[in-house]
Amino acid sequence: RRYWSINVSEGMMARSRQTNVEEGLAGDDDLLRDTTDNTFEFATGVKGKRKDKGMAREPPTYEYRPDCIERALCYNCNGSRRWCTRVGNFTVLWEMKTRAGERKLCCVVGPYWKIMAFVTSPLVIVVPLILMVKFMPVHHTAVVVLFPFLTLATIGLLWATACSDPGILRRRAAAPSHGKDWVWSDQAGTFRPPGAKYCGDCDCVIEGYDHVCPWTGTAIGRFNLYVFYGFVVSVTILMYFSCFVLIYGLVLTS
């Protein structure tokens, strides 16, 4: 029975490979083990050097061949296409190269992007929308204009914070000549400047690291700190304004 099941499994795998070859799909032989450094020149975590292993995931270590047609649809592959690369636990949605040939991360989402997309964003959009439909006919024109403006500003600042590079540090094997205050990070295997810290959730060293905000789905660092402050102020104003619209609308309708 065991011999028969092994032969059946091998036969099914052989037929699957043949079908993939005929249809031009990626088969088992199309997956190649990546033996090169897959850190993309950024200071991501080093295996065995992270203190919080339960928080951070290992970066993917496989990539598709250049002629693989499924490469554009792959989420965890390490190909060079801008839609399927990762830096630490960040997913790179769009990147470009500078004139010096270095990678510039234009749009990245953090490890908690699902909370941002399916919890925070619906709360910011749906709650004001319900209040608009329910109470806008009884409110003043200024309220009717200001409420949608606050909602759009809040959702815009939220997505700007969530999709921007927080300040992912490039890997440095040696400290710069002027960097006397730079220290070595065992977790990421790189020298880091003052204020930069290794984030276990993001598996990267972040310049000007402040904290990780699950509501925005990403880390807050040097490059998105002030945008995050703008989001906090905007969502606070929107919350109080929504309470005003609700209470005053109930008074007018009663």
C-alpha positions in Angstrom: 0.0 0.0 0.0 2.8 2.4 0.9 4.6 1.6 -2.4 1.4 2.2 -4.4 0.7 5.6 -2.6 4.3 6.7 -3.3 4.1 5.8 -6.9 0.7 7.5 -7.3 2.1 10.7 -5.7 5.1 10.7 -7.9 2.9 10.1 -10.9 0.7 13.0 -10.0 3.7 15.3 -9.5 5.2 14.3 -12.8 1.9 15.0 -14.6 1.6 18.3 -12.8 5.1 19.3 -13.9 4.4 18.3 -17.5 1.2 20.4 -17.5 3.0 23.4 -16.1 5.7 23.1 -18.8 3.1 22.8 -21.5 1.1 25.8 -20.2 4.1 27.9 -19.4 3.3 27.9 -15.6 5.8 27.8 -12.8 6.6 24.3 -11.5 8.7 22.9 -8.7 11.9 23.4 -10.8 11.2 27.1 -11.2 11.8 27.8 -7.5 15.4 28.6 -6.9 17.0 28.9 -3.4 18.3 32.4 -3.0 21.9 32.1 -1.6 22.6 35.8 -2.0 22.0 38.5 0.5 18.3 39.3 0.3 18.4 42.4 2.5 18.2 44.8 -0.4 21.0 46.9 1.1 18.8 47.8 4.0 19.4 47.1 7.6 17.1 44.2 8.2 17.3 41.6 11.0 20.0 39.0 11.1 19.0 35.4 11.8 19.8 34.4 15.3 20.5 37.9 16.5 17.0 39.1 17.3 15.8 39.1 20.9 12.1 39.1 20.0 11.9 36.2 17.7 8.2 35.8 18.2 7.5 39.3 17.0 9.4 39.4 13.7 9.1 37.0 10.8 12.0 35.8 8.7 12.4 37.6 5.4 11.5 35.4 2.4 14.4 33.4 0.9 12.9 32.2 -2.5 12.7 33.9 -5.8 11.3 33.0 -9.2 13.2 32.7 -12.4 13.1 35.8 -14.6 10.8 34.1 -17.1 8.3 33.1 -14.5 4.9 34.5 -15.5 3.5 34.1 -11.9 6.1 36.4 -10.5 3.9 39.5 -10.7 1.3 37.8 -8.6 3.6 36.5 -5.9 3.4 38.1 -2.5 6.5 36.7 -0.8 9.0 36.3 -3.6 12.2 38.3 -3.7 12.1 39.2 -7.4 13.1 42.6 -8.7 9.6 43.6 -9.6 8.2 46.5 -7.5 5.0 44.7 -6.6 6.5 41.7 -4.8 9.6 42.7 -2.9 10.0 42.9 0.9 12.4 44.7 3.2 12.3 43.1 6.6 8.6 42.9 7.4 7.7 45.8 5.1 6.0 45.1 1.8 7.3 47.4 -1.0 4.5 48.4 -3.3 6.5 50.9 -5.4 10.1 51.7 -5.6 12.5 53.5 -8.0 16.2 53.9 -8.5 18.1 57.1 -7.9 20.7 58.5 -10.3 23.3 56.9 -8.0 21.7 53.5 -8.6 20.3 53.2 -5.1 16.8 52.0 -4.3 14.3 54.6 -3.2 11.3 53.2 -1.4 8.3 55.3 -2.6 5.4 53.3 -1.2 5.7 50.7 1.6 3.3 49.2 4.0 4.2 47.9 7.5 3.5 44.6 9.2 0.1 45.7 10.5 -1.3 47.0 7.2 -4.4 44.8 7.5 -5.5 46.7 10.7 -5.0 50.0 8.9 -6.9 48.8 5.8 -9.8 46.8 7.4 -10.2 48.5 10.8 -8.9 52.1 10.9 -9.9 53.1 7.4 -13.5 51.9 7.6 -14.0 53.6 11.0 -12.7 56.9 9.5 -15.0 56.6 6.5 -18.1 54.8 7.5 -18.9 56.6 10.8 -18.8 60.1 9.3 -20.7 58.8 6.2 -23.6 57.5 8.3 -23.8 60.8 10.2 -23.7 62.8 6.9 -26.6 60.8 5.5 -28.6 61.0 8.8 -28.1 64.5 10.0 -26.7 66.7 7.2 -30.2 67.9 5.9 -30.8 69.6 9.3 -27.4 71.2 9.7 -26.0 74.5 8.5 -24.2 74.7 5.1 -20.9 75.3 6.9 -21.2 72.0 8.7 -22.2 70.2 5.5 -19.0 71.5 3.8 -16.6 71.1 6.7 -17.5 67.5 7.7 -16.6 65.9 4.3 -13.4 68.0 4.2 -12.3 66.8 7.7 -13.1 63.2 6.7 -11.0 63.4 3.5 -8.1 65.1 5.2 -8.1 62.4 7.9 -8.1 59.5 5.5 -5.5 61.1 3.3 -3.1 61.7 6.3 -3.8 58.1 7.4 -2.8 56.6 4.1 0.1 59.0 3.7 1.5 57.8 7.1 0.8 54.1 6.4 2.4 54.0 2.9 5.5 56.2 3.5 9.0 55.0 4.3 9.4 55.7 8.0 13.2 55.9 7.7 14.5 52.4 6.9 18.3 52.6 7.5 20.7 51.3 4.8 23.1 48.6 6.0 26.5 49.9 7.0 29.4 47.5 7.7 31.5 50.4 9.1 30.6 53.7 10.8 31.2 56.8 8.7 34.3 58.9 9.5 32.2 61.7 11.0 29.9 59.2 12.9 31.6 59.0 16.3 28.3 58.4 18.0 27.3 55.5 15.8 26.9 52.1 17.6 26.7 48.6 16.4 23.4 46.7 16.2 23.6 43.0 16.7 20.0 42.4 15.6 20.5 43.9 12.2 24.3 43.5 11.7 24.9 47.2 11.0 26.1 50.4 12.5 23.3 52.8 13.4 23.3 56.5 14.2 21.9 58.1 17.4 18.1 57.9 17.5 17.9 54.9 15.1 16.7 51.7 16.7 16.0 48.1 15.6 12.3 47.4 15.5 11.4 43.8 16.1 7.9 44.1 14.6 9.3 45.6 11.4 12.6 43.6 11.4 14.4 46.8 10.3 16.5 49.6 11.8 14.4 52.8 11.7 16.0 56.3 11.8 14.4 58.5 14.4 12.4 55.5 15.6 9.4 56.6 17.8 7.0 53.6 18.0 5.0 51.1 16.0 1.4 52.2 15.5 -0.9 49.2 14.6 -3.7 51.7 13.7 -1.6 53.0 10.9 -0.1 49.6 10.3 3.5 50.8 10.3 6.4 52.2 12.3 6.7 55.9 13.1 10.1 57.3 12.4 12.0 60.2 11.0 10.3 60.4 7.6 6.7 60.0 8.6 6.6 61.4 12.1 5.1 64.8 11.2 2.6 63.3 8.9 1.6 61.0 11.8 1.2 64.0 14.0 -1.1 65.6 11.4 -3.2 62.4 11.3 -3.5 62.4 15.1 -4.7 66.0 15.2 -7.0 65.5 12.2 -8.6 62.3 13.6 -9.1 64.0 17.0 -10.8 67.0 15.5 -13.0 64.7 13.3 -14.0 62.7 16.4 -15.1 65.8 18.4 -16.8 67.2 15.3 -18.7 63.9 14.7 -19.9 64.0 18.3 -21.1 67.6 17.7 -22.9 66.6 14.5 -24.6 63.6 16.3 -25.7 65.5 19.4 -26.8 68.7 17.7 -28.5 66.6 15.0 -30.5 64.7 17.6 -31.5 67.9 19.3 -32.7 69.4 16.0 -34.7 66.4 14.9 -36.3 66.0 18.3 
